Amino acid sequence: MSLAFPLALLWAGLTVPIVIFYILKIRLRRVPVSTTIFWQQIFDEKRPRSLWQILRHLLSLLMQIAWLLLLVFALTEPFFTWEILQARRVILVVDNSASMRAIDVSPTRLEAAKKIGQQLIAGLRFRDEMAIVAAGVQPQVVCGLTGHERTLQTALAGIDPTDGPTRVTAAIDLGKRLLTDAKHGRVVVLSDACFPGSDKLTEDKLVELRTIGTRAANVGITNFQVRRSLLDPIGYEILTEVTNASDRPAECRLDIDLNDAPVDVIPLSLTPGQTWSKAIEKTSASGGRLIAKLSQIALAAAGEEESKTADGKRSTAAAPDALAADNIAIALLPKRTEQRIVLTEGNLFLRKVLEVNPLVKLEVVTKPPEQYEAGVLYVFHKQVPQAMPLGNSLVVDPAGGTDLWKLGEILENPIVTKQDSDSPLLRHVRLDNVLLPEAKQLTPTDGATSLVTSLSGDPLYFSVERPGQKVLVLTVNLDQGDLTFRTAFPIMTTNALAWFAGQAGELRESLAAGAVSEIPISASDTLVCRSPAGKTHPLPTGQAKVAIGPFDECGLWQVSKEVTDATPQRKAQNGTPPRGAGASVPTTLDEPIIEFACNLASKTESDLRIPAALQSAGPQTAMVAGWLVRPIWFYLVAAAWLLAAMEWVLYQRRWIS
């Protein structure tokens, strides 16, 4: 045994005055009394027994000296060498991914894991240390290596559930880096093991996996996306995927709403392990939030297949759905706005393809107008002005030159040899087998982008983008050839209208939990990201692009500008009053400039079935601390106070004086 503070033994010198006080006799005062009869009677009743009297005083002296020596020895903080050499280093990895929200273990898997973690913390010996790592969307060290029980318990209780994927393997690697001594260290993982490769964790002697949960049945939405139709200007397509991650048949109902208005209701009957998917086509000019919900989920009870009734129907007995996070999904549908178009009278097919577009408000004129309005798309067929106006312009088969190009000869039968397939203007368009006779030979000025090029190198379809001006030119003669009879013509027109309207986001992808997105920002803007739960996170400033995420919560995330409200009477959006008279409140947010839809969208997290090999491993033993849970000085102090209590009891019973 060694002593941390051997100089504390000097306090043992206090035994000397204690002994002196017992040896020292107090001189009695002489007091005259009238008679000694009563004193003699007391003396006869309490006649001292010399040997017992000495023992009584000696026992009292020894108990007080022992009390003092116990306290002095505690001050030296003694310890055994093996306490340091065999001190354990434990890394507690807590899985707080989406699957740990399952309620097959009361109240949830995560709370059950925390209870096991509390027992492990209570089982630490003196000199043992533990660190806690959360294995959610991003593995992070919640608490570093420490032996302080209250700190560890507080850190464990502060781990919040997330909707992100499991990162247990990365968390284990992070925990191993915290271990300096692998001989007496180990990594204890509290997880439901519902992730690929969980069975291989048992092969690592340094890792101990403790599973929480059962082979719970679950039905969830594993994919939900929406995009605008490539042909119908107001149409959109919904891609939905529902998975029955269980060993039992399941029945449910899928409700799809757009801005709280019903879009579709689909009853589903799924076999064990079945994944149902469908592309649903709908029409709506208005955009908004598209929400899919699973309701009336009924999972067949275990063994129900063998207990069907005579008519072949299953009973209504059902097991509850264990995870609610994947029963709802959200997607954002881009809005379509009406376009006002002024067309110079010309080709019938060009006019009809614009008229049939429900988003177009068409006006036909006989010649180019003298004045041009802002926000109007001008379509010039053959007739073109000398100087192209600012704003948006679509030119088809120009009969003359302008400030943006020079007119040359006629190309009799140009052959398309090059096409910019990456351009949104040519999405789903092929022109290499289309007859394009009598196309105009145009020489555009600098800054033009050639979209379709002929064998001679002349542009047949090009765009010009300048500040405040967007011009699209098609040099083909629509009255000749077969372009107007091909499906490529209305698709080209739809793409052109979307390009002029700035509708680049045909697909606003719904992100899976744990994803990261990047958006361009202005260096002067102060942006704030708001989570679905209402928590705000300021974004970095002074950068051209900023990364947002990882998204650890399902729902709608919003990015807004932060606005300073200098009015002292107004409250901020979160309800916090201004600080003092005239104080500004920089917590008021503008309307969202961009929104992100985040869904669980993970078959791995929706599958709550613990691997059978890990589930059948049986109950796991707790980490026992042994008899020396606390330091030696704690037991010495406890023994000292126990000795003091014994002396008090003996004194009260007059066994010592």
Residue pairs with C-beta under 8 A, 6 or more apart in sequence:
1 78
1 79
1 80
1 81
2 78
2 79
2 80
2 81
3 9
3 76
3 77
3 78
3 79
4 76
4 77
4 78
4 79
5 75
5 76
5 77
6 76
8 72
8 75
8 76
8 77
9 72
9 73
9 76
11 68
11 71
11 72
11 75
12 68
12 69
12 72
14 68
14 72
15 65
15 68
15 69
18 61
18 64
18 65
18 68
19 61
19 65
22 57
22 60
22 61
33 39
56 655
56 656
56 657
57 656
57 657
59 650
59 656
60 647
60 651
60 656
60 657
63 643
63 646
63 647
63 656
64 647
66 643
67 640
67 643
67 644
67 647
70 636
70 637
70 639
70 640
70 643
71 636
71 637
71 640
73 633
73 636
74 632
74 633
74 634
74 636
74 637
74 640
75 633
76 633
77 631
77 632
77 633
78 632
78 633
78 636
79 127
79 631
79 632
80 632
83 125
83 126
83 127
83 628
84 127
86 184
87 125
87 127
87 128
87 129
87 184
88 124
88 125
88 128
88 129
88 184
88 185
88 186
89 128
89 129
89 130
89 131
89 145
89 178
89 179
89 180
89 181
89 184
89 185
89 186
90 120
90 124
90 128
90 129
90 130
90 131
90 185
90 186
90 187
90 188
90 623
91 130
91 131
91 133
91 175
91 176
91 178
91 179
91 185
91 186
91 187
91 188
92 117
92 120
92 121
92 130
92 131
92 132
92 133
92 156
92 188
92 190
93 133
93 135
93 168
93 171
93 172
93 175
93 187
93 188
93 189
93 190
93 191
94 110
94 113
94 114
94 117
94 132
94 133
94 134
94 135
94 142
94 156
94 159
94 190
94 191
95 110
95 113
95 135
95 136
95 166
95 168
95 171
95 189
95 190
95 191
95 192
96 110
96 134
96 135
96 136
96 159
96 160
96 161
96 162
97 135
97 136
97 137
97 162
97 164
97 165
97 166
97 167
97 195
97 605
98 161
98 162
98 163
98 164
98 165
98 323
98 325
98 326
98 513
98 600
98 602
98 605
99 109
99 166
99 192
99 194
99 323
99 604
99 605
99 606
99 607
99 608
100 108
100 109
100 110
100 113
100 161
100 191
100 192
100 212
101 108
101 109
101 110
101 161
101 163
101 323
101 324
101 325
102 108
102 109
102 192
102 213
102 216
102 218
102 322
102 323
102 608
103 320
103 322
103 323
104 213
104 214
104 216
104 322
104 608
105 112
105 212
105 213
105 214
106 112
108 161
109 192
109 212
109 213
110 159
110 161
112 212
112 213
113 190
113 191
113 212
114 156
114 157
114 159
116 190
116 210
116 212
117 132
117 156
117 190
118 153
118 156
119 622
119 623
120 130
120 188
120 622
120 623
121 130
121 149
121 152
121 153
121 156
122 149
122 625
123 622
123 623
123 624
123 625
124 130
124 147
124 149
124 623
124 625
124 629
125 625
125 626
125 628
125 629
126 147
126 628
126 629
126 630
126 631
127 147
128 147
128 625
129 145
129 146
129 147
130 143
130 145
130 146
130 147
130 152
131 141
131 143
131 144
131 145
131 146
131 175
131 178
132 141
132 142
132 143
132 152
132 155
132 156
132 159
133 139
133 140
133 141
133 142
133 171
133 174
133 175
133 178
134 140
134 142
134 159
134 171
135 166
135 167
135 168
135 170
135 171
135 172
135 189
135 191
136 162
136 164
136 167
136 552
137 162
137 164
137 165
137 167
137 513
137 514
137 550
137 551
137 552
138 167
138 550
138 552
139 167
139 170
139 171
139 174
141 174
141 178
142 155
142 156
142 158
142 159
143 151
143 152
143 155
143 156
144 178
145 178
146 152
162 513
162 552
162 553
163 325
163 513
163 552
163 553
163 554
163 598
163 600
164 513
164 514
164 550
164 551
164 552
165 195
165 512
165 513
165 514
165 602
165 604
165 605
166 191
166 194
166 195
166 604
166 605
168 189
168 191
168 195
168 198
168 201
169 195
169 197
172 187
172 189
172 201
172 207
175 187
176 187
176 206
179 185
179 187
179 206
182 206
185 206
186 206
186 207
186 208
187 206
187 207
187 208
188 208
188 210
188 623
189 201
189 207
189 208
189 209
189 210
190 210
190 212
191 198
191 209
191 210
191 211
191 212
192 211
192 212
192 213
192 608
192 610
193 199
193 201
193 209
193 211
193 610
193 611
193 614
194 213
194 604
194 605
194 607
194 608
194 609
194 610
195 604
196 604
198 209
198 611
198 614
199 611
199 613
199 614
201 207
201 209
202 209
202 614
208 620
209 614
210 620
211 610
211 614
211 615
211 617
213 608
213 610
214 610
214 615
215 247
215 608
215 609
215 610
215 612
215 615
216 246
216 322
216 323
216 608
216 609
217 245
217 246
217 247
217 248
217 250
217 299
217 319
217 321
217 322
217 608
217 609
218 245
218 246
218 321
218 322
218 323
218 326
218 606
218 607
218 608
219 242
219 243
219 244
219 245
219 246
219 250
219 252
219 270
219 294
219 297
219 299
219 321
219 327
220 242
220 243
220 245
220 294
220 323
220 325
220 326
220 327
220 600
220 606
221 240
221 241
221 242
221 254
221 292
221 294
221 326
221 327
221 328
221 329
221 599
221 600
221 601
222 241
222 242
222 243
222 275
222 326
222 600
222 601
222 602
222 603
222 606
223 239
223 240
223 241
223 277
223 601
224 238
224 239
224 240
224 241
224 292
224 329
224 330
224 331
224 510
224 599
224 601
225 238
225 239
225 331
225 507
225 509
225 510
226 236
226 237
226 238
226 239
226 290
226 331
226 332
226 333
226 507
226 508
226 510
227 236
227 237
227 506
227 507
227 508
228 235
228 236
228 237
228 333
228 334
228 336
228 503
228 506
228 507
229 235
229 236
229 237
229 281
230 427
230 428
230 491
230 494
230 506
231 490
231 491
231 494
232 283
233 336
233 357
233 358
233 359
233 494
233 497
234 283
234 284
234 285
234 336
234 358
234 359
235 281
235 282
235 283
236 281
236 282
236 283
236 284
236 333
237 279
237 280
237 281
237 282
238 256
238 263
238 264
238 279
238 280
238 281
238 282
238 290
238 331
239 277
239 278
239 279
239 280
240 254
240 256
240 277
240 278
240 280
240 292
241 275
241 276
241 277
242 252
242 254
242 268
242 270
242 275
242 276
242 277
242 294
243 274
243 275
243 276
243 603
243 606
243 607
244 250
244 270
244 271
244 272
244 273
244 274
244 275
244 276
245 273
245 603
245 606
245 607
245 608
245 609
246 272
246 273
246 299
246 609
247 272
247 273
247 302
247 609
248 272
248 299
248 300
248 301
248 302
248 304
248 319
249 269
249 270
249 271
249 272
249 299
249 300
249 304
249 305
249 314
250 268
250 269
250 270
250 297
250 298
250 299
250 300
251 267
251 268
251 269
251 270
251 296
251 297
251 298
252 267
252 268
252 270
252 294
252 295
252 296
252 297
252 298
253 265
253 266
253 267
253 268
253 294
253 295
253 296
254 264
254 265
254 266
254 267
254 268
254 292
254 293
254 294
255 262
255 264
255 265
255 292
255 293
255 295
256 262
256 263
256 264
256 265
256 266
256 280
256 290
256 291
256 292
256 293
257 263
257 290
257 291
257 293
258 282
258 284
258 286
258 288
258 289
258 290
258 291
258 333
259 286
259 288
259 289
263 282
263 290
264 280
264 282
266 278
268 276
270 276
275 603
284 333
285 335
285 336
285 338
285 358
285 359
286 335
286 336
287 332
287 333
287 334
287 335
287 336
288 332
288 333
288 335
289 330
289 331
289 332
289 333
289 556
289 597
290 330
290 331
290 332
290 333
291 328
291 329
291 330
291 331
292 328
292 329
292 330
292 331
293 327
293 328
294 321
294 327
294 328
295 327
297 321
297 327
298 316
298 318
299 318
299 319
299 320
299 321
300 314
300 317
300 318
300 319
301 315
301 317
301 318
301 319
302 319
304 314
304 315
304 317
307 315
308 314
309 315
321 327
322 608
323 606
323 608
325 554
325 600
325 605
326 599
326 600
326 601
326 602
326 605
326 606
328 554
329 510
329 599
329 600
329 601
330 510
330 554
330 555
330 556
330 597
330 598
330 599
331 508
331 510
331 597
332 508
332 510
332 595
332 597
333 508
334 503
334 505
334 506
334 508
336 359
336 503
337 359
337 501
338 359
338 360
338 361
339 359
339 360
339 361
339 377
339 497
339 500
339 501
340 361
340 363
340 375
340 376
340 377
341 354
341 360
341 361
341 362
341 363
341 376
341 377
341 378
341 379
342 363
342 364
342 365
342 369
342 376
342 377
342 378
342 379
343 350
343 351
343 354
343 362
343 363
343 364
343 365
343 379
343 381
344 364
344 365
344 366
344 367
344 368
344 378
344 379
344 380
344 381
344 382
344 383
345 364
345 365
345 366
345 381
346 381
346 382
346 383
346 396
346 478
347 381
347 396
347 397
347 478
347 479
347 484
349 478
349 484
349 489
350 379
350 381
350 396
350 478
350 484
350 493
351 362
351 364
353 489
353 490
353 493
354 360
354 362
354 379
354 493
355 362
357 493
357 494
357 497
359 497
360 497
367 383
368 378
368 380
368 383
368 384
368 385
369 378
372 378
372 389
372 390
372 391
374 390
374 391
375 391
376 391
376 392
377 391
377 392
377 393
377 394
377 497
377 500
378 389
378 391
378 392
378 393
378 394
379 393
379 394
379 395
379 396
380 393
380 394
380 395
380 396
380 398
381 396
381 397
381 478
382 396
382 397
382 398
382 399
383 399
384 395
384 398
384 399
384 400
384 402
385 402
386 402
386 403
387 402
387 403
388 395
388 402
388 403
388 404
388 469
388 471
389 469
390 468
390 469
391 468
391 469
391 470
392 470
392 471
392 500
393 469
393 470
393 471
393 472
394 471
394 472
394 474
394 496
394 500
395 471
395 472
395 473
395 474
396 474
396 476
396 478
397 440
397 474
397 475
397 476
397 477
397 478
398 405
398 407
398 440
398 442
398 473
398 475
399 407
400 407
401 407
401 442
403 445
404 444
404 445
404 448
404 464
404 471
404 473
405 442
405 443
405 444
405 445
405 448
405 473
406 442
406 443
407 440
407 441
407 442
408 440
408 441
408 442
408 443
408 458
409 441
410 438
410 439
410 440
410 441
411 438
411 439
411 440
411 441
411 454
411 456
411 458
411 475
412 437
412 438
413 435
413 436
413 437
414 436
414 439
414 454
414 455
414 456
414 458
414 460
415 454
415 455
416 431
416 432
416 434
416 436
416 452
416 453
416 454
416 460
417 432
417 453
417 454
417 455
418 450
418 452
418 453
419 426
419 429
419 430
419 431
419 432
419 451
419 452
419 453
420 426
420 449
420 450
420 451
420 452
423 449
423 451
424 495
424 498
424 499
424 504
425 451
425 461
425 463
425 472
425 492
425 495
425 496
425 499
426 451
426 452
426 461
426 492
426 495
427 491
427 495
428 491
429 488
429 491
429 492
429 495
430 488
431 452
431 460
431 461
431 483
431 488
434 481
434 482
434 483
434 486
434 488
435 481
435 482
435 483
436 460
436 476
436 477
436 481
436 483
437 477
437 480
437 481
438 477
438 480
438 481
439 454
439 458
439 460
439 475
439 476
439 477
440 475
440 477
441 458
441 475
442 458
442 459
442 462
442 473
442 475
444 459
444 462
444 464
444 473
445 464
447 464
447 465
447 466
448 459
448 462
448 463
448 464
449 462
449 463
449 464
449 465
450 459
450 461
450 462
451 459
451 461
451 462
451 463
452 459
452 460
452 461
452 462
453 459
453 460
454 460
458 475
459 473
459 475
460 474
460 475
460 476
461 472
461 473
461 474
461 475
461 476
462 472
462 473
463 470
463 471
463 472
463 473
463 499
464 470
464 471
464 472
464 473
465 471
470 499
470 500
472 496
472 499
472 500
474 492
476 483
478 484
483 489
498 506
508 597
510 597
510 598
510 599
510 601
511 517
511 549
511 551
511 596
511 597
511 598
511 599
512 598
512 599
512 600
512 601
512 602
513 551
513 552
513 553
513 554
513 598
513 599
513 600
513 601
513 602
513 605
514 549
514 550
514 551
514 552
515 549
515 550
515 551
515 598
516 547
516 548
516 549
516 550
516 551
517 547
517 548
517 549
517 551
517 596
518 545
518 546
518 547
518 548
519 545
519 546
519 548
519 559
519 594
520 544
520 545
521 527
521 539
521 543
521 544
521 545
521 546
523 541
523 542
523 543
523 544
525 541
525 561
526 538
526 541
526 561
526 562
526 586
527 538
527 539
527 541
527 546
527 559
527 560
527 561
527 562
527 593
528 536
528 537
528 538
528 539
528 559
528 560
528 561
528 562
528 589
529 536
529 537
529 538
529 539
529 548
529 557
529 558
529 559
530 536
530 537
530 557
530 558
530 559
530 560
530 589
530 592
531 537
531 553
531 555
531 557
532 553
532 554
532 555
532 556
532 557
532 598
533 553
533 555
534 574
536 574
536 587
536 589
538 562
539 546
539 548
539 559
540 546
548 557
548 559
548 596
551 557
551 596
551 598
553 598
554 598
554 599
554 600
555 598
556 595
556 596
556 597
556 598
557 595
557 596
557 597
557 598
558 592
558 594
558 595
558 596
559 592
559 593
559 594
559 595
559 596
560 589
560 590
560 591
560 592
560 593
561 589
561 590
561 593
562 586
562 587
562 588
562 589
562 590
563 586
563 588
563 589
563 590
564 584
564 585
564 586
564 588
565 572
565 584
565 585
565 586
565 588
566 582
566 584
568 578
568 580
568 581
568 582
568 583
570 578
570 585
570 588
571 577
571 578
571 585
572 578
572 585
572 587
572 588
573 587
573 588
573 589
574 587
576 585
576 587
578 584
578 585
579 585
600 606
647 656
650 656
651 657
